[in-house]
Amino acid sequence: MTRTEYRWLLPSAMADPGLPDDRIRTRRTVRDWAVDLTAFLIAAGIGMLALGTIEADDTTADIVVFVDSIVGAVACCALWLRRRWPVGLAVALTLVSVVEPVAAGALLVALFSLAVHRPFKPVAIVGALALALVPVQPFLRPDPTTSFLASLLFGALLILLVISWGMAVRSRRQLVVTLRERARRAEAEAELRAEQAQRLAREAIAREMHDVLAHRLTLLSVHAGALEFRPDAPAAEIGRAAGVIRDSAHEALEDLREIIGVLRGPGDTDEAHRPQPTLATLDALVAESRLAGMRVAVDNRIAEPRDAPAATGRTVYRIAQEALTNARKHAPGTEVSLTVTGGPGEGLTVEVVNPAPAEPFERVPGSGQGLIGLTERATLAGGQLEHGPTKDGGFAVRARLPWPAA
């Protein structure tokens, strides 16, 4: 927020979480009117007290009292312009109050607004001018009930008090503005990191799907080539090859449709062919974790893991892999339970639960981006994933994925 925008900052802006921003509030709210009316009444009240003191002095002519009343009313009304021209109004009221005690209340309000809406340098200059002219007013128009020294000290203390109060209000408003800007910036950065994590997860899934698609197209090409070079093959063999070609083409189209739905943006360059994990390779993942020193209790109720869809099995493998990695980092030494249930037509459920660590350990910093990627992966696979702490202080990751009926 620029310095110019601070000049127009109304009291209601502090109560509005959406301000200040690129918009500059130009209309007063009910709160703004209440603050301005209170300032006007305070200035008018101080002016009325001064006018009463002047009227009590029998040596004061009636015309002087009348002029003082008009000048005091004009000074109080001028306060409605204190945010538009704070420096000019404060200087004008400083000069007027030298000969008009009834303008003292308006001067104090103007100095307060000046300290709120302007930086230190102009506030210091105008404040020094006001302090320098403090002895002049009781000298020109002394109060018969107050000594010169008391009037001098009282006037200087009031000026210093309202300027200090205004600078404190300005500092608080600037702090609120700064904290709001930092909060908005932090939220924007967090959203950006989440979007980047989702994009990376989509790209990784798309690359894996690309590998599977390449495998299916290769298989299709091999069987089509066999038919081309063996046109005299037996009818049964030709039928089997045609069936394989048909199934491979259908599965390739499904994989291609998934890639188009997943990938957003320019595609990556092709990577070398690498074997993809499936539900059948989940035991190898568990064995690898156990070799690393983890205690893993497995409850795999899938009778034929090879029958599970390739994309679903790959998603289950990645979820279990990430969950076991998190358990190894954040709950070392505990026994992790891995449960896989389901079947064709009822879906497939994978759950990884670890209890709270029993012994202190050196924590490994983590950003939570892996869980964001898992959630994105499960959503793209047509399922859903939930994660969070358990009642006993542990952590659980549970996903449910589709498994069409055979």
C-alpha positions as CSV (number, residue, x, y, z in Angstrom):
1,M,0.0,0.0,0.0
2,T,1.4,3.4,-1.0
3,R,1.8,6.4,1.2
4,T,-0.9,8.2,-0.8
5,E,-3.4,5.4,0.0
6,Y,-2.6,5.7,3.8
7,R,-3.8,9.4,3.6
8,W,-7.3,8.2,2.7
9,L,-7.5,5.3,5.1
10,L,-10.8,5.7,7.0
11,P,-11.4,4.1,10.5
12,S,-13.8,1.6,8.9
13,A,-10.9,0.1,6.8
14,M,-9.4,-1.4,10.0
15,A,-12.6,-3.4,10.6
16,D,-12.9,-4.6,7.0
17,P,-10.6,-7.6,6.3
18,G,-10.8,-6.8,2.6
19,L,-9.2,-3.5,3.0
20,P,-6.9,-1.9,2.3
21,D,-6.2,-3.2,-1.2
22,D,-6.1,-1.8,-4.7
23,R,-9.4,0.0,-4.0
24,I,-9.4,3.3,-2.1
25,R,-12.5,3.8,0.0
26,T,-14.1,7.1,-0.8
27,R,-17.5,6.8,1.0
28,R,-17.9,7.0,4.7
29,T,-19.6,4.1,6.5
30,V,-21.6,4.4,9.7
31,R,-18.5,3.9,11.7
32,D,-16.7,6.7,9.8
33,W,-19.6,9.1,10.4
34,A,-19.6,8.2,14.1
35,V,-15.9,8.9,14.5
36,D,-16.1,12.1,12.6
37,L,-19.2,13.3,14.6
38,T,-17.4,12.4,17.9
39,A,-14.3,14.4,16.8
40,F,-16.6,17.4,15.9
41,L,-18.4,17.2,19.2
42,I,-15.1,17.0,21.2
43,A,-13.8,20.1,19.4
44,A,-17.1,21.9,19.8
45,G,-17.2,21.0,23.5
46,I,-13.7,22.3,24.2
47,G,-14.6,25.4,22.2
48,M,-17.7,26.0,24.3
49,L,-15.7,25.7,27.5
50,A,-13.3,28.3,26.2
51,L,-16.2,30.5,25.1
52,G,-17.8,30.2,28.5
53,T,-14.6,31.4,30.1
54,I,-14.4,34.4,27.7
55,E,-18.1,35.3,28.4
56,A,-17.5,35.2,32.2
57,D,-14.9,37.9,31.8
58,D,-16.8,41.2,32.1
59,T,-14.0,43.1,30.3
60,T,-14.6,41.3,27.1
61,A,-16.8,43.1,24.6
62,D,-19.9,41.5,23.1
63,I,-18.6,41.8,19.6
64,V,-15.5,39.8,20.6
65,V,-17.6,37.1,22.0
66,F,-19.7,37.0,18.8
67,V,-16.6,36.8,16.6
68,D,-15.1,34.1,18.8
69,S,-18.3,32.1,18.4
70,I,-18.3,32.4,14.6
71,V,-14.6,31.5,14.3
72,G,-15.0,28.5,16.7
73,A,-17.9,27.2,14.6
74,V,-16.0,27.6,11.4
75,A,-13.0,25.8,12.9
76,C,-15.1,22.9,14.0
77,C,-16.8,22.6,10.7
78,A,-13.4,22.7,8.9
79,L,-12.6,19.4,10.6
80,W,-14.6,17.5,8.0
81,L,-11.8,18.3,5.6
82,R,-9.0,17.1,7.9
83,R,-8.3,13.9,5.9
84,R,-8.2,15.7,2.6
85,W,-5.9,18.5,3.6
86,P,-4.5,17.5,7.0
87,V,-1.3,19.6,6.8
88,G,-2.9,22.8,5.6
89,L,-5.8,22.6,8.1
90,A,-3.4,21.9,11.0
91,V,-1.2,24.9,10.1
92,A,-4.3,27.2,9.6
93,L,-5.8,26.2,13.0
94,T,-2.5,26.6,14.7
95,L,-2.3,30.2,13.5
96,V,-6.0,30.8,14.3
97,S,-5.8,29.4,17.8
98,V,-3.1,32.0,18.7
99,V,-5.7,34.7,18.8
100,E,-8.8,32.5,19.2
101,P,-8.9,30.2,22.2
102,V,-12.2,28.7,21.0
103,A,-10.3,27.0,18.1
104,A,-8.1,25.1,20.5
105,G,-10.4,22.0,20.4
106,A,-10.4,21.9,16.6
107,L,-6.6,22.4,16.6
108,L,-6.1,19.3,18.8
109,V,-8.3,17.1,16.6
110,A,-6.5,18.4,13.5
111,L,-3.1,17.6,15.0
112,F,-4.3,14.1,15.9
113,S,-5.5,13.5,12.3
114,L,-2.3,14.9,10.9
115,A,-0.3,12.4,13.0
116,V,-2.5,9.6,11.8
117,H,-2.4,10.3,8.1
118,R,1.0,11.8,7.5
119,P,4.6,10.5,8.1
120,F,6.8,11.8,10.9
121,K,8.5,14.7,9.1
122,P,5.5,17.0,8.4
123,V,4.0,16.0,11.8
124,A,7.2,17.1,13.5
125,I,7.3,20.4,11.6
126,V,3.7,21.3,12.3
127,G,4.0,20.1,15.9
128,A,7.1,22.3,16.5
129,L,5.2,25.3,15.1
130,A,2.3,24.6,17.4
131,L,4.6,24.3,20.4
132,A,6.5,27.4,19.5
133,L,3.2,29.4,19.4
134,V,1.9,28.0,22.7
135,P,3.2,31.0,24.8
136,V,1.7,33.5,22.4
137,Q,-2.0,32.8,22.9
138,P,-2.0,33.2,26.8
139,F,0.1,36.3,26.3
140,L,-2.3,37.9,23.8
141,R,-5.5,36.7,25.5
142,P,-4.7,35.6,29.0
143,D,-7.2,33.5,31.1
144,P,-7.9,35.5,34.3
145,T,-8.4,32.3,36.2
146,T,-5.2,30.6,35.1
147,S,-1.6,31.7,35.4
148,F,0.6,32.2,32.4
149,L,2.9,29.3,33.4
150,A,0.0,26.9,33.9
151,S,-1.5,27.8,30.6
152,L,1.9,27.3,28.9
153,L,2.4,23.9,30.4
154,F,-1.1,22.7,29.9
155,G,-1.2,23.7,26.2
156,A,2.2,22.1,25.5
157,L,1.2,18.9,27.2
158,L,-2.1,18.7,25.3
159,I,-0.3,19.1,21.9
160,L,2.3,16.5,22.7
161,L,-0.4,14.1,24.0
162,V,-2.6,14.3,20.9
163,I,0.4,14.0,18.5
164,S,1.8,11.0,20.3
165,W,-1.6,9.4,20.4
166,G,-2.1,10.0,16.6
167,M,1.3,8.5,15.8
168,A,0.5,5.4,17.9
169,V,-2.8,5.0,16.0
170,R,-0.9,5.4,12.7
171,S,1.6,2.8,13.7
172,R,-1.1,0.3,14.7
173,R,-2.9,0.8,11.4
174,Q,0.3,0.3,9.4
175,L,0.9,-2.9,11.4
176,V,-2.6,-4.2,10.6
177,V,-2.1,-3.4,6.9
178,T,1.3,-5.1,6.9
179,L,0.0,-8.2,8.7
180,R,-3.0,-8.5,6.3
181,E,-0.7,-8.2,3.3
182,R,1.6,-10.9,4.7
183,A,-1.4,-13.1,5.4
184,R,-2.7,-12.7,1.8
185,R,0.8,-13.3,0.4
186,A,1.2,-16.5,2.5
187,E,-2.2,-17.8,1.4
188,A,-1.3,-17.1,-2.2
189,E,2.0,-18.9,-1.9
190,A,0.4,-21.9,-0.2
191,E,-2.2,-22.1,-3.0
192,L,0.6,-21.9,-5.5
193,R,2.6,-24.7,-3.8
194,A,-0.5,-26.9,-3.7
195,E,-1.2,-26.2,-7.4
196,Q,2.4,-27.1,-8.3
197,A,2.2,-30.3,-6.3
198,Q,-1.1,-31.2,-8.1
199,R,0.5,-30.4,-11.5
200,L,3.6,-32.5,-10.7
201,A,1.3,-35.4,-9.5
202,R,-0.7,-35.2,-12.7
203,E,2.4,-35.1,-14.9
204,A,3.8,-38.2,-13.0
205,I,0.6,-40.1,-13.5
206,A,0.4,-39.1,-17.1
207,R,4.0,-40.4,-17.7
208,E,3.1,-43.7,-16.1
209,M,0.0,-44.0,-18.2
210,H,2.1,-43.2,-21.3
211,D,4.3,-46.2,-20.5
212,V,1.3,-48.4,-20.1
213,L,-0.1,-47.1,-23.4
214,A,3.2,-47.7,-25.2
215,H,3.2,-51.3,-23.9
216,R,-0.3,-51.9,-25.2
217,L,0.3,-50.4,-28.6
218,T,3.5,-52.5,-28.9
219,L,1.5,-55.6,-28.1
220,L,-1.1,-54.6,-30.7
221,S,1.6,-54.0,-33.3
222,V,3.1,-57.4,-32.7
223,H,-0.1,-59.3,-33.1
224,A,-1.1,-57.3,-36.2
225,G,2.3,-58.0,-37.7
226,A,1.8,-61.7,-37.0
227,L,-1.5,-61.6,-39.0
228,E,0.2,-59.8,-41.8
229,F,3.0,-62.3,-42.2
230,R,0.8,-65.4,-41.5
231,P,-2.3,-64.9,-43.6
232,D,-2.6,-68.7,-43.9
233,A,-2.7,-69.3,-40.2
234,P,-5.5,-71.5,-38.8
235,A,-8.8,-69.8,-38.2
236,A,-8.6,-70.4,-34.4
237,E,-5.2,-68.7,-34.2
238,I,-6.4,-65.8,-36.3
239,G,-9.4,-65.4,-34.1
240,R,-7.2,-65.4,-30.9
241,A,-4.9,-62.8,-32.5
242,A,-7.9,-60.6,-33.5
243,G,-9.3,-60.8,-30.0
244,V,-6.0,-59.7,-28.5
245,I,-5.8,-56.9,-31.0
246,R,-9.3,-55.8,-30.2
247,D,-8.7,-55.9,-26.4
248,S,-5.4,-54.1,-26.7
249,A,-6.9,-51.4,-28.9
250,H,-9.8,-50.9,-26.5
251,E,-7.5,-50.7,-23.5
252,A,-5.1,-48.4,-25.3
253,L,-8.0,-46.0,-26.1
254,E,-9.0,-46.1,-22.4
255,D,-5.5,-45.3,-21.3
256,L,-5.3,-42.5,-23.9
257,R,-8.5,-41.0,-22.6
258,E,-7.1,-41.1,-19.1
259,I,-3.9,-39.3,-20.2
260,I,-5.9,-36.6,-21.9
261,G,-8.0,-36.1,-18.8
262,V,-5.0,-36.0,-16.5
263,L,-2.4,-34.0,-18.4
264,R,-2.7,-30.3,-18.4
265,G,-0.2,-28.3,-20.4
266,P,2.6,-29.3,-22.7
267,G,3.6,-33.0,-22.6
268,D,7.0,-34.1,-21.3
269,T,9.6,-35.9,-23.5
270,D,9.3,-39.7,-23.6
271,E,11.3,-41.5,-20.9
272,A,12.8,-44.9,-21.3
273,H,10.5,-47.8,-20.7
274,R,10.4,-48.8,-17.1
275,P,8.2,-51.5,-15.4
276,Q,5.2,-50.1,-13.6
277,P,4.2,-51.2,-10.1
278,T,0.9,-53.1,-9.7
279,L,-1.1,-54.6,-6.9
280,A,0.8,-57.8,-7.4
281,T,4.1,-56.0,-6.6
282,L,2.8,-54.7,-3.2
283,D,4.5,-57.6,-1.4
284,A,7.9,-56.5,-2.8
285,L,7.3,-53.0,-1.4
286,V,6.5,-54.5,2.0
287,A,9.6,-56.7,1.9
288,E,11.7,-53.7,1.0
289,S,10.3,-51.7,3.9
290,R,11.0,-54.5,6.3
291,L,14.6,-54.7,5.1
292,A,14.9,-51.0,5.9
293,G,14.0,-51.9,9.5
294,M,10.3,-51.2,9.6
295,R,7.7,-53.4,11.2
296,V,4.8,-53.9,8.8
297,A,1.7,-56.0,9.5
298,V,0.0,-56.8,6.2
299,D,-3.6,-57.9,5.8
300,N,-4.1,-58.4,2.1
301,R,-7.4,-60.0,1.3
302,I,-7.2,-59.8,-2.4
303,A,-7.2,-63.3,-3.7
304,E,-6.0,-62.5,-7.2
305,P,-4.1,-59.2,-7.2
306,R,-3.2,-59.6,-10.9
307,D,-6.8,-59.4,-11.8
308,A,-7.0,-55.8,-10.5
309,P,-7.1,-53.0,-13.1
310,A,-3.5,-51.8,-13.9
311,A,-4.3,-48.2,-13.1
312,T,-6.0,-49.1,-9.8
313,G,-3.2,-51.4,-8.7
314,R,-0.7,-48.7,-9.6
315,T,-2.6,-46.2,-7.5
316,V,-2.8,-48.6,-4.5
317,Y,1.0,-49.2,-4.8
318,R,1.8,-45.5,-4.8
319,I,-0.5,-44.7,-1.9
320,A,1.0,-47.5,0.2
321,Q,4.5,-46.5,-0.8
322,E,4.0,-42.8,0.3
323,A,2.2,-43.8,3.5
324,L,4.9,-46.2,4.5
325,T,7.6,-43.6,3.8
326,N,5.7,-41.0,6.0
327,A,5.4,-43.6,8.8
328,R,9.1,-44.3,8.6
329,K,9.9,-40.6,8.8
330,H,7.4,-39.5,11.4
331,A,6.8,-42.6,13.5
332,P,10.0,-44.6,13.5
333,G,10.1,-47.8,15.5
334,T,6.3,-48.3,15.5
335,E,4.4,-51.2,13.8
336,V,2.6,-50.1,10.8
337,S,-0.5,-51.9,9.6
338,L,-1.3,-52.2,5.9
339,T,-4.8,-53.5,4.9
340,V,-6.0,-54.1,1.4
341,T,-9.6,-55.3,0.8
342,G,-12.1,-55.4,-1.9
343,G,-12.8,-57.1,-5.2
344,P,-14.5,-56.8,-8.6
345,G,-17.7,-54.8,-8.4
346,E,-17.2,-53.6,-4.8
347,G,-14.1,-51.5,-5.2
348,L,-10.7,-51.7,-3.6
349,T,-9.8,-50.2,-0.2
350,V,-6.3,-49.6,1.1
351,E,-5.6,-48.4,4.6
352,V,-2.2,-47.6,6.3
353,V,-2.2,-46.8,10.0
354,N,0.7,-46.1,12.3
355,P,0.5,-45.4,16.1
356,A,2.1,-42.5,17.8
357,P,5.9,-42.9,18.3
358,A,6.7,-44.3,21.8
359,E,10.2,-42.8,22.0
360,P,11.6,-39.3,21.1
361,F,13.3,-39.0,17.8
362,E,14.7,-36.4,15.5
363,R,11.8,-35.1,13.4
364,V,12.2,-34.9,9.6
365,P,10.8,-31.8,8.1
366,G,7.9,-32.3,5.6
367,S,5.7,-30.1,3.5
368,G,2.7,-32.3,3.1
369,Q,3.0,-32.2,-0.7
370,G,3.1,-36.0,-0.9
371,L,-0.4,-36.3,0.7
372,I,-1.7,-33.6,-1.8
373,G,-0.3,-35.7,-4.6
374,L,-1.9,-38.9,-3.3
375,T,-5.3,-37.1,-3.0
376,E,-5.0,-35.9,-6.5
377,R,-4.0,-39.4,-7.7
378,A,-6.9,-41.0,-6.0
379,T,-9.4,-38.4,-7.4
380,L,-8.1,-38.9,-10.9
381,A,-8.5,-42.6,-10.5
382,G,-12.2,-42.1,-9.7
383,G,-11.9,-42.7,-6.0
384,Q,-11.2,-40.7,-2.8
385,L,-8.6,-40.5,-0.1
386,E,-8.8,-39.4,3.5
387,H,-5.9,-38.8,5.9
388,G,-5.5,-37.4,9.3
389,P,-4.5,-38.2,13.0
390,T,-6.1,-41.0,14.9
391,K,-7.6,-40.8,18.4
392,D,-4.5,-42.4,19.9
393,G,-2.1,-39.8,18.4
394,G,-1.2,-41.9,15.3
395,F,-1.9,-41.2,11.7
396,A,-4.1,-43.0,9.1
397,V,-4.3,-42.9,5.3
398,R,-7.4,-44.5,3.8
399,A,-8.3,-44.7,0.1
400,R,-11.2,-46.2,-1.7
401,L,-10.8,-46.9,-5.5
402,P,-13.1,-48.3,-8.1
403,W,-12.8,-51.9,-9.4
404,P,-15.4,-52.6,-12.1
405,A,-17.2,-56.0,-12.1
406,A,-15.8,-58.5,-14.5
